[in-house]
Amino acid sequence: MKTKSILTLAAVCAAICANAQNPIISTIFTPDPAPFVYGDKVYLFADHDEDGRNRDFNMKDWLLFSTEDMVNWTYEGTQVTTATFPWARQGQRAWASQGVERGGKWYWYVCCNKAGGGDVLAVATADSPTGPWRDAIGGPLCEGFGFIDPTVFIDDNGKAYLFWGNKGLWYGELNDDMISFKDGFKEVPGYHDPACFGQLQSKMNWAHGKEEMMTQYEEGPWLMKRNGTYYLSYPAGGVPEHMAYSTAPTIDGPWTYRGRIMDEASSFTIHGGNIEFKGRSFMFYHTGDLPGGGGYNRSAAVEEFKWNDDGSFPFIPQTKEGVKTPIKNLDPYSRVEAETQAQASGLKVDHNAGTDHFVTDIHNGDWIRVRSVDFKDCGQKVVTVVVGSQKGSGTIEFHIDGMDGEPFCKVPVNTDNAGFPTASFTYLIDTNVTGVHDVYLVFRTDVAEPFTLDWWKFGSHANMPLVQTRFTADPAPVVIDGKVFLYTPMMRTVPAASRCLTGCFIHRTIWSTGRTTVRWLHLTTSSTTTARTEPGRNRWLPQTAAIICTVPFTDTALACWSPCRRTARSPTRWASLWYGRKSTGMTLTLLSGSMMTARHTCTGVTRTCIPSSWART
């Protein structure tokens, strides 16, 4: 089991108190970041360097992240892999990419190898950035030696262009379908001219297998437009690379070399691009600065910058602090995904596509930092966390502005709900944190990977359960003579499989008939087709979801809506309606079965109201 000493934790705390932000993703290696602004979000398309000793860029898939504040990044899944392209080389060469949206459709341009070898560009499409993504063509968009690192750009006039290349630079206009070229593609004019792409230097031309004099351009182009001028930034100078750029008055040139934007990174390569978001300018790139990182284990970073008055890029230093001021504050009173993080230590994220994701690989002492959380002046009365994949227990501590000192909130996570896909833990808390703070979630556990974390949320009002001495599910209120009676199953702590298969208790159902003395009643089952009432006893019911009282407790005293399992593994429940008389011990007879279906999971039942005519039968 992985553990951390108090001294180690204190040292880590001291380091993060310096407000380090870069790299921006801590749970996974994220080279070649490609940002895309869409509404109030920035989506970050990235590659994935595998953990461990990773020679020759061992890469199998592409990742997606998003942010609304530029300091907290949410993992949106491993959306595209080499398996998305069945004709491609599998499990390798998932290199640089970029994604865009056009006309309600999303396009993810990637570079990979064909199954038999050879560099190609490919396109995946989806109706949403979170997928599902599919191969748009069924084969390569184009192929050739050095055909890697695509960048896509949509001009003001609606025309779309693709630029790409290593030790070569090509471009072509895309058709409206975004997955084919209008008139083919060609080399960018001036690629060999030092006036266009920087002074000549000796580089290895792998296509020719020998050293040649080449311009500064190396690979990884990024195209954008500002005030009528086209900007093409790129890694330059051979290895190690720095970032440089050229400009042109038209998409076809002529290009003019403008110089260096950023120095060499700790990863010997550098690759990224810039965006404008909410009136501010940001430059993305990658480094080897994440623990365990290096030239083959790279991580995305970002710097904020301001353009020079003449429209040129400023020189942008690489910093640990990154973005200092967020675009907006984070709201802790709305659901916060656990994979929304400014920093983390020791944790990982799942490796799934889709929209539902978890923080994984949790060990004692691991932590998450979330920046700029605005508690306003509300104070906190309740906290909820949702976990999954429970194998053990632990505690999640919430700290503000550092991990030293006592947490302002602790959430015990027990195993009562182990076996369910997720389990929610809600606790009353007695704190009054107000204003804007960084929040740290620290995990305390005696076992390795006791659970995964789905999301968390604070509440400024304690809307706690009515009954806090027992677990009570599926409340069914009834008004009788100005009094509300609440019929409710009572959940006991039993194995998860038993709860799913056999159901719940009805707990102390209260009858009242005018002047008649209140009587305790419990429903039990003797088979799957009959039920009877017995005072003072609790037996299992078949997933009883509600009790319906008919005319105020005359002869027809009780009707019970009970969804019953058809097969051992089917999630479908068939509605059964039961009725019985008030007399103690009378059998509840099956009035009608299979009247309707209700979709059921282990976390709840969706049910439809029973027509009143059924209860009168």
C-alpha positions in Angstrom: 0.0 0.0 0.0 1.2 3.5 -0.8 1.6 5.8 2.2 2.9 9.2 2.9 4.6 10.4 6.0 3.6 13.6 7.9 6.9 15.1 6.9 6.3 14.4 3.2 2.8 15.8 3.4 4.1 18.9 5.1 6.7 19.4 2.4 4.2 18.9 -0.3 1.9 21.5 1.4 4.7 24.0 1.6 5.4 23.5 -2.1 1.8 24.0 -3.3 1.3 27.0 -1.1 3.4 28.8 -3.6 0.3 28.7 -5.9 2.0 26.5 -8.5 -0.4 25.9 -11.4 1.7 24.3 -14.1 1.4 21.7 -15.3 -2.4 22.2 -15.5 -3.2 18.4 -15.4 -1.8 16.4 -12.6 -3.4 13.0 -12.9 -2.2 11.9 -16.4 0.4 13.0 -18.9 -1.0 15.3 -21.6 1.3 16.3 -24.4 0.5 18.5 -27.4 -2.3 20.5 -25.9 -4.8 21.9 -28.5 -7.4 24.4 -27.0 -10.7 25.2 -28.6 -13.1 27.9 -27.3 -16.7 27.0 -27.4 -19.2 29.3 -25.7 -18.3 29.7 -22.1 -15.9 26.7 -22.1 -12.4 25.9 -23.3 -12.0 22.3 -24.5 -8.5 21.0 -24.4 -7.7 18.2 -26.8 -4.5 16.3 -25.8 -2.5 13.2 -26.5 -1.5 10.8 -23.8 2.0 9.6 -22.9 1.8 6.3 -21.0 3.1 6.2 -17.5 6.5 4.7 -16.7 9.6 4.4 -18.9 8.2 5.6 -22.1 10.6 5.5 -25.0 9.7 6.4 -28.6 6.5 8.2 -27.6 4.4 5.2 -26.5 0.9 6.6 -27.1 -2.5 4.8 -27.6 -5.3 7.4 -27.3 -6.4 11.0 -27.1 -7.9 12.8 -24.1 -10.4 15.6 -23.6 -10.5 18.2 -20.8 -12.6 21.4 -20.2 -12.6 24.5 -18.1 -14.7 27.6 -17.5 -12.2 29.5 -15.3 -8.8 28.6 -16.8 -7.5 27.3 -13.5 -9.7 24.2 -12.7 -9.7 21.6 -15.4 -12.3 18.8 -15.7 -11.4 15.5 -17.3 -13.9 14.7 -20.0 -12.7 11.2 -20.9 -10.5 9.2 -23.1 -12.8 9.8 -26.1 -10.8 8.6 -29.1 -8.2 5.7 -29.3 -6.4 3.9 -32.1 -9.4 1.5 -32.0 -11.6 4.3 -33.3 -9.7 3.7 -36.6 -9.7 -0.1 -37.2 -7.4 0.3 -40.2 -4.7 2.0 -38.2 -1.8 0.6 -36.3 -3.3 -0.3 -32.9 -2.0 0.7 -29.5 0.8 3.0 -30.8 1.5 6.3 -32.6 -1.5 8.2 -31.3 0.3 11.5 -31.7 -0.7 15.2 -31.9 -4.3 16.3 -32.7 -6.7 19.1 -32.7 -10.5 19.3 -32.4 -13.1 21.9 -33.7 -16.8 22.4 -34.0 -18.6 23.5 -37.1 -22.3 23.5 -37.9 -23.2 21.6 -34.8 -20.7 18.8 -35.5 -17.4 18.1 -34.0 -14.2 17.1 -35.8 -11.1 15.6 -34.2 -8.1 15.6 -36.5 -5.4 13.2 -35.4 -2.1 11.7 -36.8 -1.4 8.0 -36.5 0.1 5.1 -38.6 -1.6 2.7 -41.0 -1.6 -0.9 -39.9 1.2 -1.6 -42.3 3.2 1.5 -41.4 3.3 5.0 -42.7 2.3 8.4 -41.4 -1.3 9.4 -42.0 -3.9 12.0 -40.9 -7.4 10.8 -39.8 -10.6 12.4 -38.7 -13.1 11.4 -36.0 -16.6 13.0 -35.8 -19.2 13.3 -33.1 -22.3 15.3 -32.3 -20.8 16.3 -28.9 -17.3 16.9 -27.7 -17.9 14.1 -25.2 -18.8 11.6 -28.0 -19.4 9.1 -29.0 -16.7 9.6 -31.6 -16.5 7.5 -34.8 -14.2 7.3 -37.8 -15.4 9.8 -40.3 -13.8 8.4 -43.5 -13.0 4.7 -43.0 -9.4 5.4 -44.0 -6.8 8.2 -44.0 -7.5 11.8 -44.9 -4.1 11.9 -46.4 -0.7 10.1 -46.0 3.0 10.8 -46.5 6.3 10.8 -44.7 6.2 13.4 -41.9 2.4 13.8 -42.1 1.9 14.5 -38.4 0.6 17.3 -36.1 -2.5 18.6 -37.9 -3.9 22.0 -37.0 -7.3 23.1 -38.3 -8.5 26.7 -38.8 -11.9 28.1 -39.9 -11.5 31.6 -41.5 -13.9 34.5 -41.2 -15.4 33.7 -44.6 -16.2 30.2 -43.5 -13.4 28.4 -45.4 -11.6 25.8 -43.4 -7.9 24.9 -43.8 -5.6 22.1 -42.5 -1.9 22.7 -41.9 0.5 19.9 -40.8 4.0 18.4 -41.1 7.3 17.4 -39.5 10.5 18.4 -41.5 8.0 19.7 -44.0 4.9 21.9 -44.0 1.8 21.3 -46.1 -1.7 22.7 -46.2 -5.0 22.4 -48.0 -8.5 23.8 -48.0 -11.2 21.5 -46.7 -14.6 21.0 -48.3 -17.7 21.8 -46.4 -17.9 18.2 -45.1 -14.6 18.9 -43.2 -13.3 15.4 -44.1 -12.0 16.0 -47.7 -9.8 18.5 -49.5 -11.3 20.9 -52.0 -8.4 20.9 -54.4 -5.9 18.6 -52.8 -3.0 19.9 -50.7 0.5 21.3 -51.3 3.6 22.6 -49.6 3.3 25.9 -47.8 4.9 28.6 -50.0 8.2 29.8 -48.6 8.8 26.7 -46.4 12.5 26.6 -47.6 13.0 30.4 -47.4 14.8 31.8 -44.3 12.9 35.0 -44.7 9.6 33.1 -44.2 10.5 30.5 -41.5 13.9 31.5 -40.0 17.5 31.0 -40.7 18.9 27.7 -42.2 20.5 25.2 -39.9 21.7 21.6 -40.3 18.9 19.1 -39.4 18.3 15.4 -39.9 15.9 15.0 -42.8 14.5 11.6 -42.0 12.7 11.3 -45.3 16.2 11.4 -47.0 18.1 9.8 -44.2 20.8 12.5 -44.0 21.6 15.9 -42.6 20.4 18.9 -44.7 20.2 22.7 -44.3 16.6 23.5 -43.3 14.7 26.5 -42.0 13.8 26.9 -38.3 10.3 25.3 -38.7 10.3 21.8 -37.1 6.8 20.5 -36.6 3.5 21.1 -34.8 2.0 24.2 -36.6 -0.8 26.2 -35.0 -2.8 28.6 -37.2 -4.9 31.6 -36.0 -5.9 35.0 -37.3 -6.0 38.4 -35.5 -6.9 41.8 -36.9 -6.6 40.5 -40.5 -3.2 38.9 -40.0 -2.5 35.2 -40.1 -0.2 33.8 -37.4 1.5 30.5 -37.7 3.3 29.4 -34.5 5.4 26.2 -34.4 8.2 24.3 -32.5 11.5 25.5 -34.1 15.2 25.0 -34.1 15.6 21.3 -34.1 16.0 19.4 -30.8 15.6 20.8 -28.2 12.8 22.9 -29.6 11.7 26.4 -28.8 8.5 28.1 -30.0 8.6 30.7 -32.9 6.1 32.2 -35.4 5.6 33.6 -38.8 2.8 35.9 -40.1 1.2 36.5 -43.5 -1.5 38.8 -45.0 -3.3 35.9 -46.6 -3.6 32.2 -46.0 -1.4 31.5 -49.0 1.4 33.9 -47.8 3.8 35.4 -48.2 5.0 34.4 -44.8 7.5 36.4 -42.7 9.5 35.0 -39.9 8.9 37.0 -36.7 11.1 35.3 -34.1 10.9 33.4 -30.9 7.8 33.3 -28.6 9.0 30.9 -25.9 12.3 29.2 -24.9 13.0 25.4 -24.9 10.9 23.4 -22.4 12.1 20.6 -20.1 10.7 18.0 -22.4 13.1 18.7 -25.4 9.9 19.1 -27.6 7.4 21.9 -27.2 4.0 22.0 -28.8 0.8 24.0 -28.3 -1.2 26.9 -29.4 -2.9 30.1 -28.3 -6.5 31.3 -27.8 -8.5 34.3 -26.9 -11.1 33.6 -24.1 -13.3 36.2 -22.3 -11.1 39.0 -23.5 -7.8 37.5 -22.3 -5.0 35.7 -24.2 -3.4 32.4 -23.3 -0.6 30.3 -24.7 -0.6 26.5 -24.2 2.5 24.3 -24.5 3.9 21.2 -22.9 6.8 20.4 -20.5 8.3 17.5 -18.6 7.7 19.1 -15.2 5.1 16.8 -13.7 6.7 14.3 -11.3 7.9 11.4 -13.3 7.9 13.5 -16.4 10.5 14.2 -19.1 11.0 14.1 -22.8 8.6 11.1 -23.3 6.3 11.9 -20.4 5.0 15.4 -21.1 2.3 17.6 -19.5 0.2 20.6 -20.7 0.9 24.0 -19.3 -0.5 27.5 -20.0 0.6 31.1 -19.6 -1.5 34.3 -19.9 0.0 37.0 -22.0 -0.8 40.4 -23.6 -0.1 41.2 -27.2 2.4 43.9 -28.1 1.0 47.2 -29.3 2.2 46.4 -32.9 0.3 43.1 -33.0 3.4 40.9 -32.4 3.7 38.1 -29.9 5.6 39.1 -26.7 8.2 36.7 -25.4 6.4 34.4 -23.0 8.4 33.0 -20.1 7.5 29.6 -18.7 6.3 29.7 -15.1 5.2 27.4 -12.3 2.4 29.8 -11.4 0.7 29.8 -14.7 -2.7 31.6 -14.8 -2.8 33.7 -11.7 -6.3 35.2 -11.9 -9.2 32.9 -12.8 -11.9 33.9 -15.3 -14.5 33.2 -12.7 -14.9 31.6 -9.3 -16.1 28.0 -8.7 -19.5 27.5 -7.1 -19.3 24.8 -4.4 -23.1 24.8 -4.0 -23.5 23.1 -7.4 -22.2 19.7 -8.2 -18.4 19.7 -8.5 -17.0 16.7 -10.4 -14.1 15.1 -8.5 -12.1 15.2 -11.7 -12.3 19.0 -11.7 -8.9 20.0 -10.3 -6.3 22.7 -10.3 -3.7 20.2 -8.9 -3.6 16.7 -7.5 -1.1 14.3 -6.0 -1.1 10.5 -6.2 -4.4 10.2 -8.0 -5.5 9.0 -11.4 -8.6 9.3 -13.5 -10.5 6.5 -15.2 -9.7 5.6 -18.8 -13.3 5.7 -20.2 -15.1 7.4 -22.9 -18.6 8.9 -22.4 -19.6 11.5 -19.8 -19.4 9.7 -16.4 -15.9 9.8 -14.9 -14.2 9.1 -11.6 -11.0 9.9 -9.7 -9.2 6.6 -9.1 -6.1 5.1 -7.5 -6.8 6.8 -4.2 -4.3 6.1 -1.4 -3.7 7.5 2.1 -2.5 11.1 1.9 -3.5 11.7 -1.7 -5.1 15.1 -2.3 -6.9 17.4 -4.8 -6.7 21.2 -5.0 -9.5 23.2 -6.4 -8.8 26.9 -6.9 -10.9 30.0 -6.3 -14.0 28.4 -4.6 -16.5 31.0 -3.7 -18.5 30.2 -0.5 -20.0 33.7 -0.6 -21.5 34.7 2.8 -23.7 31.6 3.0 -21.8 29.4 5.3 -22.1 25.6 5.1 -24.7 23.4 6.7 -24.4 20.2 4.8 -21.9 18.4 2.5 -22.4 15.6 0.1 -19.9 13.3 -1.6 -20.6 10.5 -4.0 -18.2 7.6 -4.4 -18.0 4.4 -6.4 -16.3 1.0 -6.6 -16.2 0.7 -2.8 -13.8 -1.8 -1.4 -13.0 -0.2 1.9 -13.7 2.8 4.1 -11.9 6.1 4.7 -12.4 9.8 5.3 -12.3 12.8 3.0 -11.1 15.9 4.7 -11.9 19.4 3.3 -9.3 22.1 4.0 -9.1 25.7 2.9 -6.0 27.5 1.6 -3.6 24.7 2.5 -3.5 21.3 4.1 -1.9 22.2 7.5 -4.2 22.5 10.4 -7.6 21.0 11.1 -10.0 20.5 8.2 -13.2 22.5 8.3 -15.1 19.4 7.2 -14.7 15.6 7.4 -16.8 13.1 5.5 -16.6 9.5 6.7 -17.0 7.0 3.9 -18.3 3.6 5.2 -19.0 0.4 3.3 -22.7 0.2 4.0 -23.5 0.7 0.4 -20.6 -1.4 -1.1 -21.7 -3.2 -4.2 -23.8 -0.4 -5.6 -22.5 1.6 -8.6 -22.3 4.7 -6.5 -23.0 5.6 -2.9 -23.9 9.1 -1.6 -22.8 10.4 1.9 -24.4 13.5 3.3 -23.5 15.0 6.6 -24.5 18.0 8.6 -21.5 20.3 9.3 -21.0 23.1 11.7 -18.8 25.6 9.9 -19.0 29.1 8.6 -16.4 29.4 5.8 -17.2 32.4 3.7 -15.5 34.2 0.8 -13.2 32.8 -1.9 -10.6 30.1 -1.0 -8.7 27.3 -2.5 -10.1 24.0 -1.3 -8.1 20.9 -0.7 -9.6 17.4 -0.5 -7.3 15.1 1.5 -7.9 11.3 1.6 -7.4 9.3 4.8 -7.6 5.5 4.5 -6.0 2.4 5.8 -6.4 0.4 2.6 -5.3 1.0 -0.9 -7.9 2.2 -3.4 -10.9 2.0 -1.0 -13.2 3.7 -3.4 -13.4 6.1 -6.4 -14.7 9.6 -6.1 -17.5 10.9 -8.4 -18.5 14.4 -7.2 -19.0 16.6 -4.2 -21.2 19.5 -3.2 -21.9 21.8 -0.3 -25.2 23.1 0.9 -26.0 26.4 2.6 -29.3 25.0 3.9 -29.6 21.7 5.8 -32.4 20.0 3.9 -31.8 16.8 5.9 -34.0 13.6 6.0 -37.2 13.8 8.1 -36.3 10.6 9.8 -32.6 10.4 10.9 -32.8 7.4 13.2 -33.4 4.9 10.4 -32.9 4.6 6.6 -36.3 5.3 5.0 -37.0 5.1 1.3 -39.8 5.9 -1.1 -42.0 8.1 1.1 -45.8 8.0 0.4 -47.7 10.7 2.3 -51.4 10.5 3.0 -53.6 13.2 4.5 -56.3 12.0 6.9 -58.4 14.3 9.0 -55.9 17.1 8.8 -52.9 14.9 9.7 -50.2 13.8 7.4 -49.2 10.1 7.7 -46.0 9.0 5.9 -45.8 5.5 4.7 -42.2 4.5 4.0 -40.1 1.4 3.5 -37.2 1.1 6.0 -33.8 0.0 4.7 -31.7 -2.2 6.8 -28.0 -2.7 6.5 -27.9 -5.9 4.5 -25.7 -7.2 1.6 -26.2 -5.2 -1.5 -27.4 -8.2 -3.5 -30.1 -8.8 -0.9 -31.3 -5.2 -1.1 -31.5 -5.3 -4.9 -33.3 -8.7 -5.0 -35.6 -8.8 -2.0 -36.6 -5.2 -1.3 -37.4 -3.1 1.8 -39.4 -3.0 5.0 -42.6 -1.1 5.6 -41.9 0.4 8.9 -44.7 1.1 11.4 -47.4 2.1 9.0 -49.9 4.1 11.0 -53.6 3.7 10.4 -56.2 6.2 11.6 -60.0 6.0 11.1 -61.7 9.0 12.7 -62.1 8.1 16.4 -60.4 4.7 16.1 -57.3 4.2 18.1 -54.0 4.4 16.1 -52.8 1.0 15.2 -49.3 -0.2 14.2 -49.3 -2.3 11.0 -46.5 -4.1 9.2 -46.7 -5.7 5.8 -45.0 -9.0 5.1 -44.8 -11.5 2.3 -45.5 -15.2 2.3 -44.9 -15.6 -1.4 -44.4 -13.6 -4.6 -48.2 -13.5 -5.2 -49.7 -12.9 -1.8 -49.0 -10.6 1.1 -50.7 -10.3 4.5 -50.7 -7.8 7.3 -49.5 -8.7 10.8 -49.1 -6.4 13.7 -45.7 -5.9 15.2 -43.6 -7.9 12.8 -41.2 -7.0 9.9 -40.7 -9.3 6.9 -39.2 -8.7 3.5 -41.4 -7.1 0.9 -40.8 -7.4 -2.9 -39.4 -3.9 -3.5 -42.5 -2.1 -2.1 -42.5 1.4 -3.6 -45.7 3.0 -2.3 -48.8 2.4 -0.3 -52.1 3.9 -1.5 -55.0 4.5 0.9 -58.4 4.4 -0.7 -61.6 5.7 0.8 -60.8 6.6 4.4 -60.3 3.1 5.8 -63.7 1.6 5.2 -63.8 -2.1 4.3 -61.2 -1.7 1.5 -58.5 -0.5 3.7 -55.2 -0.7 1.9 -53.7 -0.9 -1.5 -50.1 -1.6 -2.1 -48.1 -0.8 -5.3 -45.3 -3.3 -5.5 -42.8 -3.6 -8.4 -41.7 -7.2 -8.6 -38.6 -8.7 -10.3 -39.3 -10.9 -13.3 -35.8 -12.4 -13.6 -32.8 -12.5 -11.3 -30.7 -10.0 -13.4 -33.3 -8.0 -15.3 -33.5 -4.3 -14.4 -37.2 -4.3 -15.3 -39.9 -4.5 -12.6 -43.5 -5.3 -13.4 -46.1 -3.4 -11.5 -48.4 -5.4 -9.2 -51.3 -3.9 -7.3 -52.4 -5.4 -4.0 -55.4 -4.7 -1.8 -56.6 -5.9 1.5 -59.0 -5.2 4.3 -58.4 -3.4 7.5 -58.7 -6.5 9.7 -55.5 -7.6 11.2 -54.0 -10.7 9.6 -56.1 -10.6 6.4 -54.3 -11.6 3.3 -53.4 -9.0 0.7 -54.6 -10.4 -2.6 -53.0 -9.7 -5.9 -55.4 -7.5 -7.7 -53.6 -7.2 -11.0 -50.1 -8.0 -12.1 -48.0 -6.7 -15.0 -50.1 -3.5 -15.3 -47.1 -1.4 -16.3 -43.3 -1.5 -16.2 -40.9 0.6 -14.1 -37.3 1.1 -14.9 -35.3 0.3 -11.8 -31.6 0.6 -10.7 -30.0 0.0 -7.4 -30.2 3.7 -6.7 -34.0 4.3 -7.3 -37.2 3.5 -9.0 -39.0 5.6 -11.6 -42.7 4.9 -11.3 -45.9 6.1 -12.7 -48.9 7.0 -10.5 -51.6 4.3 -10.2 -55.0 5.4 -11.5 -57.4 5.8 -8.6 -59.8 3.4 -10.4 -57.5 0.5 -9.6 -57.6 1.2 -5.9 -61.4 1.3 -6.0 -61.7 -2.1 -7.5 
